Amino acid sequence: MAPKREDVEALIAALYTVQGDMARAARKIKNASLLRLLQTIAGTEPVRPSELAAQLEVHQSLITRQIRELEDEGKVAVSPDPHDGRAFVVALTDLGRQQVAELTEVGVQRFMGFVRGWDPDEIREFTRLLWKFQETKAEFGESNPADWSEPPAKPRRRGR
């Protein structure tokens, strides 16, 4: 059975509300973009800055500047790429790993608060549905590669 339009509209409203709240919360965190970069490095280290820029969908110059800042703070180490002497890779230091672990714990505690009144089965079902949504969204995007950054073109009027 196909979903009803009003149900999909309610889903859209809920998703945009949650996403907006999450984005506002992230903007309130000091150096949120550096923290996001640390977490991304942790998941893929050692990694080239160009790969980080692609993953985070930002310009490579921003990543380079942020890596320098994290290196100055002792949170990442930069070394030559063993596969290409012209490039370099970034990896976390012990201090960087410690900060990622602390951030992860803070995040988990916050989300535990968000779902404090939920039954464990509800959390598992919600998680399953979110992953299902992500999978079908990705499949749809692959089969319908539209540029969502631009509104759909208005239909042209035919000449009289």
OpenMM code with the backbone's topology and positions (N, CA, C; nanometers):
from openmm import Vec3, app, unit

residues = "MET ALA PRO LYS ARG GLU ASP VAL GLU ALA LEU ILE ALA ALA LEU TYR THR VAL GLN GLY ASP MET ALA ARG ALA ALA ARG LYS ILE LYS ASN ALA SER LEU LEU ARG LEU LEU GLN THR ILE ALA GLY THR GLU PRO VAL ARG PRO SER GLU LEU ALA ALA GLN LEU GLU VAL HIS GLN SER LEU ILE THR ARG GLN ILE ARG GLU LEU GLU ASP GLU GLY LYS VAL ALA VAL SER PRO ASP PRO HIS ASP GLY ARG ALA PHE VAL VAL ALA LEU THR ASP LEU GLY ARG GLN GLN VAL ALA GLU LEU THR GLU VAL GLY VAL GLN ARG PHE MET GLY PHE VAL ARG GLY TRP ASP PRO ASP GLU ILE ARG GLU PHE THR ARG LEU LEU TRP LYS PHE GLN GLU THR LYS ALA GLU PHE GLY GLU SER ASN PRO ALA ASP TRP SER GLU PRO PRO ALA LYS PRO ARG ARG ARG GLY ARG".split()
positions = [
    Vec3(0.0846, -0.1171, 0.0000),
    Vec3(0.0000, 0.0000, 0.0000),
    Vec3(0.0895, 0.1240, 0.0000),
    Vec3(0.0633, 0.2148, -0.0884),
    Vec3(0.1413, 0.3385, -0.0991),
    Vec3(0.1081, 0.4314, 0.0174),
    Vec3(0.2069, 0.5066, 0.0624),
    Vec3(0.1795, 0.6001, 0.1728),
    Vec3(0.0848, 0.7107, 0.1296),
    Vec3(0.0084, 0.7606, 0.2248),
    Vec3(-0.0821, 0.8719, 0.1978),
    Vec3(-0.0027, 1.0017, 0.1997),
    Vec3(-0.0433, 1.0946, 0.1158),
    Vec3(0.0246, 1.2237, 0.1067),
    Vec3(0.0328, 1.2933, 0.2429),
    Vec3(-0.0767, 1.2949, 0.3184),
    Vec3(-0.0752, 1.3652, 0.4471),
    Vec3(0.0212, 1.3006, 0.5462),
    Vec3(0.0391, 1.1682, 0.5359),
    Vec3(0.1355, 1.1004, 0.6220),
    Vec3(0.2781, 1.1405, 0.5851),
    Vec3(0.3049, 1.1498, 0.4555),
    Vec3(0.4381, 1.1912, 0.4101),
    Vec3(0.4643, 1.3366, 0.4480),
    Vec3(0.3623, 1.4215, 0.4360),
    Vec3(0.3785, 1.5612, 0.4769),
    Vec3(0.4089, 1.5719, 0.6263),
    Vec3(0.3443, 1.4891, 0.7085),
    Vec3(0.3718, 1.4878, 0.8524),
    Vec3(0.5148, 1.4398, 0.8796),
    Vec3(0.5592, 1.3395, 0.8029),
    Vec3(0.6963, 1.2899, 0.8154),
    Vec3(0.7953, 1.4008, 0.7819),
    Vec3(0.7710, 1.4721, 0.6730),
    Vec3(0.8598, 1.5816, 0.6321),
    Vec3(0.8670, 1.6872, 0.7421),
    Vec3(0.7528, 1.7244, 0.7963),
    Vec3(0.7510, 1.8253, 0.9027),
    Vec3(0.8323, 1.7785, 1.0236),
    Vec3(0.8157, 1.6537, 1.0612),
    Vec3(0.8899, 1.6008, 1.1763),
    Vec3(1.0399, 1.5979, 1.1487),
    Vec3(1.0776, 1.5502, 1.0307),
    Vec3(1.2203, 1.5430, 0.9968),
    Vec3(1.2844, 1.6810, 0.9940),
    Vec3(1.2179, 1.7773, 0.9306),
    Vec3(1.2746, 1.9121, 0.9234),
    Vec3(1.2809, 1.9770, 1.0613),
    Vec3(1.1857, 1.9496, 1.1469),
    Vec3(1.1889, 2.0041, 1.2825),
    Vec3(1.3076, 1.9482, 1.3597),
    Vec3(1.3245, 1.8173, 1.3549),
    Vec3(1.4363, 1.7539, 1.4255),
    Vec3(1.5691, 1.8013, 1.3670),
    Vec3(1.5792, 1.8021, 1.2342),
    Vec3(1.7045, 1.8443, 1.1705),
    Vec3(1.7366, 1.9890, 1.2046),
    Vec3(1.6374, 2.0753, 1.2046),
    Vec3(1.6593, 2.2157, 1.2392),
    Vec3(1.7061, 2.2320, 1.3824),
    Vec3(1.6442, 2.1576, 1.4737),
    Vec3(1.6856, 2.1625, 1.6144),
    Vec3(1.8294, 2.1134, 1.6312),
    Vec3(1.8644, 2.0065, 1.5601),
    Vec3(2.0007, 1.9524, 1.5691),
    Vec3(2.1018, 2.0523, 1.5128),
    Vec3(2.0675, 2.1163, 1.4011),
    Vec3(2.1572, 2.2149, 1.3406),
    Vec3(2.1757, 2.3349, 1.4333),
    Vec3(2.0676, 2.3824, 1.4940),
    Vec3(2.0779, 2.4949, 1.5889),
    Vec3(2.1652, 2.4571, 1.7079),
    Vec3(2.1486, 2.3371, 1.7589),
    Vec3(2.2293, 2.2914, 1.8722),
    Vec3(2.3768, 2.2843, 1.8337),
    Vec3(2.4066, 2.2355, 1.7133),
    Vec3(2.5453, 2.2261, 1.6674),
    Vec3(2.6084, 2.3646, 1.6553),
    Vec3(2.5309, 2.4629, 1.6110),
    Vec3(2.5849, 2.5989, 1.5968),
    Vec3(2.6192, 2.6604, 1.7315),
    Vec3(2.5579, 2.6132, 1.8378),
    Vec3(2.5841, 2.6670, 1.9713),
    Vec3(2.7115, 2.6095, 2.0323),
    Vec3(2.7611, 2.5011, 1.9752),
    Vec3(2.8815, 2.4361, 2.0278),
    Vec3(3.0035, 2.5084, 1.9724),
    Vec3(3.0897, 2.5525, 2.0636),
    Vec3(3.2123, 2.6203, 2.0221),
    Vec3(3.2981, 2.5251, 1.9396),
    Vec3(3.3451, 2.5726, 1.8254),
    Vec3(3.4313, 2.4944, 1.7361),
    Vec3(3.3665, 2.3642, 1.6886),
    Vec3(3.2366, 2.3673, 1.6648),
    Vec3(3.1646, 2.2464, 1.6224),
    Vec3(3.2243, 2.1867, 1.4953),
    Vec3(3.2675, 2.2711, 1.4018),
    Vec3(3.3231, 2.2167, 1.2777),
    Vec3(3.4553, 2.1452, 1.3031),
    Vec3(3.5355, 2.1937, 1.3986),
    Vec3(3.6597, 2.1239, 1.4327),
    Vec3(3.6297, 1.9905, 1.4997),
    Vec3(3.5271, 1.9894, 1.5822),
    Vec3(3.4895, 1.8653, 1.6491),
    Vec3(3.4391, 1.7630, 1.5479),
    Vec3(3.3615, 1.8098, 1.4517),
    Vec3(3.3113, 1.7208, 1.3456),
    Vec3(3.4290, 1.6652, 1.2647),
    Vec3(3.5273, 1.7500, 1.2387),
    Vec3(3.6452, 1.7052, 1.1643),
    Vec3(3.7202, 1.5995, 1.2445),
    Vec3(3.7380, 1.6211, 1.3735),
    Vec3(3.8042, 1.5207, 1.4581),
    Vec3(3.7317, 1.3874, 1.4517),
    Vec3(3.5998, 1.3920, 1.4617),
    Vec3(3.5213, 1.2686, 1.4580),
    Vec3(3.5331, 1.2003, 1.3218),
    Vec3(3.5395, 1.2782, 1.2151),
    Vec3(3.5533, 1.2201, 1.0815),
    Vec3(3.6905, 1.1565, 1.0651),
    Vec3(3.7943, 1.2239, 1.1136),
    Vec3(3.9293, 1.1672, 1.1078),
    Vec3(3.9331, 1.0355, 1.1847),
    Vec3(3.8692, 1.0334, 1.3016),
    Vec3(3.8692, 0.9126, 1.3848),
    Vec3(3.8110, 0.7930, 1.3099),
    Vec3(3.7141, 0.8181, 1.2237),
    Vec3(3.6495, 0.7084, 1.1525),
    Vec3(3.7231, 0.6609, 1.0289),
    Vec3(3.8261, 0.7363, 0.9862),
    Vec3(3.8905, 0.7012, 0.8590),
    Vec3(4.0422, 0.7135, 0.8621),
    Vec3(4.1011, 0.7336, 0.9788),
    Vec3(4.2448, 0.7625, 0.9839),
    Vec3(4.3303, 0.6447, 0.9430),
    Vec3(4.4494, 0.6691, 0.8896),
    Vec3(4.4963, 0.7979, 0.8396),
    Vec3(4.4234, 0.8340, 0.7106),
    Vec3(4.4061, 0.9628, 0.6897),
    Vec3(4.3248, 1.0077, 0.5777),
    Vec3(4.3857, 1.1327, 0.5152),
    Vec3(4.3696, 1.1446, 0.3849),
    Vec3(4.4151, 1.2655, 0.3153),
    Vec3(4.3156, 1.3786, 0.3356),
    Vec3(4.3644, 1.5004, 0.3424),
    Vec3(4.2736, 1.6154, 0.3552),
    Vec3(4.1698, 1.6225, 0.2428),
    Vec3(4.2072, 1.5861, 0.1218),
    Vec3(4.1113, 1.5904, 0.0111),
    Vec3(3.9955, 1.4943, 0.0344),
    Vec3(4.0233, 1.3797, 0.0956),
    Vec3(3.9171, 1.2839, 0.1268),
    Vec3(3.8260, 1.3381, 0.2370),
    Vec3(3.8855, 1.4074, 0.3347),
    Vec3(3.8053, 1.4697, 0.4404),
    Vec3(3.7131, 1.5762, 0.3828),
    Vec3(3.7687, 1.6591, 0.2934),
    Vec3(3.6880, 1.7646, 0.2316),
    Vec3(3.5711, 1.7042, 0.1551),
    Vec3(3.5966, 1.5959, 0.0832),
    Vec3(3.4893, 1.5303, 0.0079),
    Vec3(3.3835, 1.4722, 0.1024),
    Vec3(3.4282, 1.4072, 0.2087),
    Vec3(3.3342, 1.3480, 0.3036),
    Vec3(3.2474, 1.4548, 0.3705),
    Vec3(3.3092, 1.5657, 0.4070),
    Vec3(3.2376, 1.6717, 0.4781),
    Vec3(3.1732, 1.7723, 0.3844),
    Vec3(3.1980, 1.7562, 0.2545),
    Vec3(3.1414, 1.8435, 0.1517),
    Vec3(3.1746, 1.9901, 0.1769),
    Vec3(3.3052, 2.0148, 0.1995),
    Vec3(3.3553, 2.1504, 0.2160),
    Vec3(3.4782, 2.1681, 0.1275),
    Vec3(3.5195, 2.2923, 0.1085),
    Vec3(3.6367, 2.3214, 0.0259),
    Vec3(3.7629, 2.2734, 0.0969),
    Vec3(3.8575, 2.2226, 0.0201),
    Vec3(3.9794, 2.1672, 0.0783),
    Vec3(4.0595, 2.2718, 0.1555),
    Vec3(4.0530, 2.3995, 0.1152),
    Vec3(4.1276, 2.5025, 0.1877),
    Vec3(4.0780, 2.5151, 0.3325),
    Vec3(3.9486, 2.4955, 0.3539),
    Vec3(3.8942, 2.5000, 0.4897),
    Vec3(3.9504, 2.3847, 0.5717),
    Vec3(3.9547, 2.2671, 0.5127),
    Vec3(4.0072, 2.1491, 0.5822),
    Vec3(4.1541, 2.1702, 0.6171),
    Vec3(4.2307, 2.2233, 0.5235),
    Vec3(4.3732, 2.2465, 0.5472),
    Vec3(4.3933, 2.3412, 0.6650),
    Vec3(4.3164, 2.4484, 0.6687),
    Vec3(4.3269, 2.5443, 0.7788),
    Vec3(4.2886, 2.4785, 0.9111),
    Vec3(4.1816, 2.3999, 0.9102),
    Vec3(4.1368, 2.3346, 1.0332),
    Vec3(4.2366, 2.2294, 1.0802),
    Vec3(4.2976, 2.1586, 0.9869),
    Vec3(4.3985, 2.0587, 1.0243),
    Vec3(4.5166, 2.1272, 1.0922),
    Vec3(4.5592, 2.2413, 1.0374),
    Vec3(4.6690, 2.3162, 1.1013),
    Vec3(4.6325, 2.3542, 1.2449),
    Vec3(4.5094, 2.3997, 1.2629),
    Vec3(4.4643, 2.4384, 1.3967),
    Vec3(4.4647, 2.3183, 1.4912),
    Vec3(4.4132, 2.2053, 1.4448),
    Vec3(4.4117, 2.0851, 1.5282),
    Vec3(4.5537, 2.0343, 1.5554),
    Vec3(4.6408, 2.0493, 1.4580),
    Vec3(4.7799, 2.0088, 1.4770),
    Vec3(4.8466, 2.0989, 1.5820),
    Vec3(4.8208, 2.2291, 1.5740),
    Vec3(4.8763, 2.3226, 1.6735),
    Vec3(4.8273, 2.2897, 1.8147),
    Vec3(4.7037, 2.2381, 1.8250),
    Vec3(4.6469, 2.2013, 1.9550),
    Vec3(4.6929, 2.0624, 2.0011),
    Vec3(4.7675, 1.9920, 1.9149),
    Vec3(4.8178, 1.8600, 1.9508),
    Vec3(4.7166, 1.7484, 1.9369),
    Vec3(4.6103, 1.7719, 1.8592),
    Vec3(4.5038, 1.6721, 1.8468),
    Vec3(4.5180, 1.5826, 1.7241),
    Vec3(4.5949, 1.6284, 1.6259),
    Vec3(4.6210, 1.5463, 1.5073),
    Vec3(4.7693, 1.5525, 1.4743),
    Vec3(4.8140, 1.4505, 1.4042),
    Vec3(4.9510, 1.4463, 1.3527),
    Vec3(4.9440, 1.4371, 1.2013),
    Vec3(5.0291, 1.5112, 1.1360),
    Vec3(5.0353, 1.5130, 0.9907),
    Vec3(5.1655, 1.4455, 0.9495),
    Vec3(5.1553, 1.3550, 0.8513),
    Vec3(5.2751, 1.2848, 0.8043),
    Vec3(5.2637, 1.2615, 0.6544),
    Vec3(5.3786, 1.2350, 0.5895),
    Vec3(5.3737, 1.2082, 0.4445),
    Vec3(5.2888, 1.0849, 0.4153),
    Vec3(5.2178, 1.0907, 0.3039),
    Vec3(5.1377, 0.9764, 0.2600),
    Vec3(5.2341, 0.8678, 0.2129),
    Vec3(5.2290, 0.7484, 0.2716),
    Vec3(5.3219, 0.6424, 0.2311),
    Vec3(5.3023, 0.5970, 0.0865),
    Vec3(5.1862, 0.6268, 0.0284),
    Vec3(5.1566, 0.5850, -0.1086),
    Vec3(5.1863, 0.6938, -0.2114),
    Vec3(5.2045, 0.8165, -0.1637),
    Vec3(5.2283, 0.9294, -0.2542),
    Vec3(5.3053, 1.0363, -0.1774),
    Vec3(5.4352, 1.0447, -0.2048),
    Vec3(5.5226, 1.1365, -0.1333),
    Vec3(5.4860, 1.2828, -0.1484),
    Vec3(5.4030, 1.3163, -0.2474),
    Vec3(5.3631, 1.4565, -0.2667),
    Vec3(5.2486, 1.4965, -0.1753),
    Vec3(5.1805, 1.3985, -0.1178),
    Vec3(5.0619, 1.4256, -0.0357),
    Vec3(5.0923, 1.3934, 0.1107),
    Vec3(4.9993, 1.4293, 0.1973),
    Vec3(5.0136, 1.3939, 0.3378),
    Vec3(4.8828, 1.3385, 0.3909),
    Vec3(4.8936, 1.2712, 0.5041),
    Vec3(4.7769, 1.2133, 0.5699),
    Vec3(4.7695, 1.2663, 0.7124),
    Vec3(4.6498, 1.2571, 0.7674),
    Vec3(4.6217, 1.3078, 0.9016),
    Vec3(4.5718, 1.1924, 0.9874),
    Vec3(4.6173, 1.1886, 1.1107),
    Vec3(4.5704, 1.0884, 1.2068),
    Vec3(4.5572, 1.1558, 1.3430),
    Vec3(4.4745, 1.0992, 1.4271),
    Vec3(4.4564, 1.1528, 1.5612),
    Vec3(4.5772, 1.1208, 1.6490),
    Vec3(4.6062, 1.2112, 1.7408),
    Vec3(4.7028, 1.1843, 1.8462),
    Vec3(4.6248, 1.1262, 1.9643),
    Vec3(4.6961, 1.0907, 2.0699),
    Vec3(4.6280, 1.0418, 2.1901),
    Vec3(4.5323, 1.1481, 2.2436),
    Vec3(4.5752, 1.2744, 2.2414),
    Vec3(4.4888, 1.3825, 2.2873),
    Vec3(4.3632, 1.3931, 2.2000),
    Vec3(4.3800, 1.3788, 2.0687),
    Vec3(4.2656, 1.3814, 1.9776),
    Vec3(4.1701, 1.2660, 2.0033),
    Vec3(4.2252, 1.1472, 2.0254),
    Vec3(4.1416, 1.0300, 2.0557),
    Vec3(4.0650, 1.0496, 2.1862),
    Vec3(4.1330, 1.1086, 2.2843),
    Vec3(4.0683, 1.1353, 2.4123),
    Vec3(3.9516, 1.2327, 2.3937),
    Vec3(3.9717, 1.3372, 2.3133),
    Vec3(3.8639, 1.4333, 2.2927),
    Vec3(3.7475, 1.3696, 2.2182),
    Vec3(3.7752, 1.2865, 2.1186),
    Vec3(3.6672, 1.2179, 2.0467),
    Vec3(3.5901, 1.1276, 2.1423),
    Vec3(3.6605, 1.0568, 2.2293),
    Vec3(3.5929, 0.9694, 2.3264),
    Vec3(3.5042, 1.0516, 2.4200),
    Vec3(3.5544, 1.1663, 2.4650),
    Vec3(3.4749, 1.2534, 2.5529),
    Vec3(3.3519, 1.3067, 2.4796),
    Vec3(3.3690, 1.3489, 2.3554),
    Vec3(3.2574, 1.4001, 2.2757),
    Vec3(3.1528, 1.2921, 2.2531),
    Vec3(3.1997, 1.1729, 2.2257),
    Vec3(3.1084, 1.0614, 2.2030),
    Vec3(3.0267, 1.0350, 2.3289),
    Vec3(3.0909, 1.0367, 2.4431),
    Vec3(3.0198, 1.0117, 2.5686),
    Vec3(2.9169, 1.1209, 2.5966),
    Vec3(2.9535, 1.2464, 2.5728),
    Vec3(2.8588, 1.3566, 2.5922),
    Vec3(2.7384, 1.3375, 2.4995),
    Vec3(2.7656, 1.3029, 2.3745),
    Vec3(2.6578, 1.2817, 2.2780),
    Vec3(2.5656, 1.1682, 2.3173),
    Vec3(2.6235, 1.0569, 2.3597),
    Vec3(2.5426, 0.9424, 2.4007),
    Vec3(2.4563, 0.9797, 2.5218),
    Vec3(2.5141, 1.0506, 2.6169),
    Vec3(2.4370, 1.0916, 2.7347),
    Vec3(2.3220, 1.1843, 2.6960),
    Vec3(2.3459, 1.2764, 2.6043),
    Vec3(2.2393, 1.3664, 2.5585),
    Vec3(2.1268, 1.2858, 2.4935),
    Vec3(2.1623, 1.1937, 2.4049),
    Vec3(2.0595, 1.1147, 2.3370),
    Vec3(1.9878, 1.0217, 2.4351),
    Vec3(2.0576, 0.9745, 2.5354),
    Vec3(1.9898, 0.8940, 2.6376),
    Vec3(1.8844, 0.9787, 2.7077),
    Vec3(1.9148, 1.1067, 2.7268),
    Vec3(1.8152, 1.1970, 2.7841),
    Vec3(1.6977, 1.2190, 2.6907),
    Vec3(1.7252, 1.2277, 2.5606),
    Vec3(1.6189, 1.2498, 2.4621),
    Vec3(1.5164, 1.1361, 2.4643),
    Vec3(1.5645, 1.0143, 2.4875),
    Vec3(1.4760, 0.8967, 2.4803),
    Vec3(1.4531, 0.8331, 2.6177),
    Vec3(1.4719, 0.9107, 2.7233),
    Vec3(1.4650, 0.8552, 2.8599),
    Vec3(1.3317, 0.7873, 2.8908),
    Vec3(1.2222, 0.8317, 2.8315),
    Vec3(1.0927, 0.7698, 2.8600),
    Vec3(1.0534, 0.6628, 2.7600),
    Vec3(1.1433, 0.6288, 2.6696),
    Vec3(1.1112, 0.5318, 2.5655),
    Vec3(1.1366, 0.3900, 2.6141),
    Vec3(1.0590, 0.2993, 2.5602),
    Vec3(1.0806, 0.1574, 2.5813),
    Vec3(1.1978, 0.1157, 2.4914),
    Vec3(1.2844, 0.0243, 2.5362),
    Vec3(1.3961, -0.0196, 2.4522),
    Vec3(1.3520, -0.0705, 2.3141),
    Vec3(1.2363, -0.1348, 2.3062),
    Vec3(1.1871, -0.1813, 2.1764),
    Vec3(1.1551, -0.0639, 2.0842),
    Vec3(1.1058, 0.0459, 2.1412),
    Vec3(1.0774, 0.1650, 2.0603),
    Vec3(1.2062, 0.2226, 2.0026),
    Vec3(1.3107, 0.2247, 2.0829),
    Vec3(1.4395, 0.2767, 2.0356),
    Vec3(1.4920, 0.1895, 1.9219),
    Vec3(1.4857, 0.0591, 1.9388),
    Vec3(1.5327, -0.0315, 1.8332),
    Vec3(1.4491, -0.0169, 1.7063),
    Vec3(1.3175, -0.0030, 1.7207),
    Vec3(1.2297, 0.0124, 1.6040),
    Vec3(1.2556, 0.1457, 1.5342),
    Vec3(1.2716, 0.2518, 1.6109),
    Vec3(1.3016, 0.3829, 1.5535),
    Vec3(1.4349, 0.3780, 1.4782),
    Vec3(1.5335, 0.3149, 1.5372),
    Vec3(1.6644, 0.2993, 1.4729),
    Vec3(1.6513, 0.2211, 1.3433),
    Vec3(1.5782, 0.1110, 1.3473),
    Vec3(1.5568, 0.0296, 1.2264),
    Vec3(1.4907, 0.1126, 1.1171),
    Vec3(1.3893, 0.1906, 1.1545),
    Vec3(1.3176, 0.2715, 1.0560),
    Vec3(1.4049, 0.3841, 1.0001),
    Vec3(1.4884, 0.4436, 1.0844),
    Vec3(1.5797, 0.5474, 1.0341),
    Vec3(1.6764, 0.4892, 0.9316),
    Vec3(1.7324, 0.3714, 0.9626),
    Vec3(1.8237, 0.3083, 0.8665),
    Vec3(1.7495, 0.2686, 0.7383),
    Vec3(1.6283, 0.2210, 0.7523),
    Vec3(1.5485, 0.1866, 0.6342),
    Vec3(1.5234, 0.3115, 0.5505),
    Vec3(1.4892, 0.4227, 0.6168),
    Vec3(1.4678, 0.5485, 0.5467),
    Vec3(1.5950, 0.5903, 0.4729),
    Vec3(1.7095, 0.5803, 0.5392),
    Vec3(1.8367, 0.6173, 0.4766),
    Vec3(1.8642, 0.5312, 0.3539),
    Vec3(1.8404, 0.4028, 0.3647),
    Vec3(1.8649, 0.3114, 0.2520),
    Vec3(1.7747, 0.3435, 0.1333),
    Vec3(1.6453, 0.3612, 0.1585),
    Vec3(1.5540, 0.3872, 0.0467),
    Vec3(1.5768, 0.5264, -0.0109),
    Vec3(1.6158, 0.6213, 0.0736),
    Vec3(1.6495, 0.7556, 0.0254),
    Vec3(1.7703, 0.7474, -0.0665),
    Vec3(1.8716, 0.6716, -0.0258),
    Vec3(1.9920, 0.6574, -0.1073),
    Vec3(1.9598, 0.5872, -0.2395),
    Vec3(1.8791, 0.4815, -0.2339),
    Vec3(1.8403, 0.4116, -0.3565),
    Vec3(1.7639, 0.5034, -0.4504),
    Vec3(1.6730, 0.5827, -0.3958),
    Vec3(1.5959, 0.6766, -0.4767),
    Vec3(1.6886, 0.7798, -0.5387),
    Vec3(1.7818, 0.8314, -0.4593),
    Vec3(1.8757, 0.9319, -0.5096),
    Vec3(1.9631, 0.8789, -0.6219),
    Vec3(2.0032, 0.7527, -0.6124),
    Vec3(2.0855, 0.6922, -0.7167),
    Vec3(2.0071, 0.6752, -0.8466),
    Vec3(1.8788, 0.6444, -0.8349),
    Vec3(1.7992, 0.6222, -0.9551),
    Vec3(1.7342, 0.7507, -1.0061),
    Vec3(1.7379, 0.8572, -0.9262),
    Vec3(1.6793, 0.9864, -0.9636),
    Vec3(1.7774, 1.0977, -0.9297),
    Vec3(1.8913, 1.1034, -0.9976),
    Vec3(1.9959, 1.1999, -0.9601),
    Vec3(1.9585, 1.3434, -0.9947),
    Vec3(1.8797, 1.4047, -0.9097),
    Vec3(1.8411, 1.5442, -0.9293),
    Vec3(1.9264, 1.6319, -0.8396),
    Vec3(1.9499, 1.7541, -0.8824),
    Vec3(2.0217, 1.8500, -0.8008),
    Vec3(1.9208, 1.9182, -0.7104),
    Vec3(1.9183, 1.8787, -0.5841),
    Vec3(1.8203, 1.9306, -0.4888),
    Vec3(1.8548, 2.0709, -0.4418),
    Vec3(1.9736, 2.1203, -0.4811),
    Vec3(2.0108, 2.2542, -0.4365),
    Vec3(1.9370, 2.3612, -0.5158),
    Vec3(1.8807, 2.3257, -0.6264),
    Vec3(1.8063, 2.4194, -0.7110),
    Vec3(1.6608, 2.3757, -0.7177),
    Vec3(1.5679, 2.4715, -0.7102),
    Vec3(1.4271, 2.4326, -0.7254),
    Vec3(1.4027, 2.3810, -0.8663),
    Vec3(1.3008, 2.2995, -0.8834),
    Vec3(1.2719, 2.2491, -1.0173),
    Vec3(1.2472, 2.3652, -1.1129),
    Vec3(1.2917, 2.3473, -1.2351),
    Vec3(1.2721, 2.4516, -1.3364),
    Vec3(1.1235, 2.4691, -1.3638),
    Vec3(1.0853, 2.5933, -1.3845),
    Vec3(0.9457, 2.6205, -1.4186),
    Vec3(0.9232, 2.5771, -1.5621),
    Vec3(0.8068, 2.5202, -1.5901),
    Vec3(0.7807, 2.4793, -1.7273),
    Vec3(0.7758, 2.6023, -1.8171),
    Vec3(0.8303, 2.5852, -1.9354),
    Vec3(0.8289, 2.6964, -2.0315),
    Vec3(0.6952, 2.7026, -2.1004),
    Vec3(0.6540, 2.8243, -2.1254),
    Vec3(0.5317, 2.8438, -2.2011),
    Vec3(0.5652, 2.8319, -2.3490),
    Vec3(0.4786, 2.7683, -2.4167),
    Vec3(0.4976, 2.7551, -2.5608),
    Vec3(0.4565, 2.8846, -2.6274),
    Vec3(0.5270, 2.9195, -2.7316),
    Vec3(0.4969, 3.0439, -2.8057),
    Vec3(0.3571, 3.0386, -2.8653),
    Vec3(0.2989, 3.1560, -2.8810),
    Vec3(0.1630, 3.1623, -2.9373),
    Vec3(0.1639, 3.1656, -3.0849),
] * unit.nanometer
topology = app.Topology()
chain = topology.addChain("A")
for resn in residues:
    res = topology.addResidue(resn, chain)
    for name in ("N", "CA", "C"):
        topology.addAtom(name, app.Element.getBySymbol(name[0]), res)
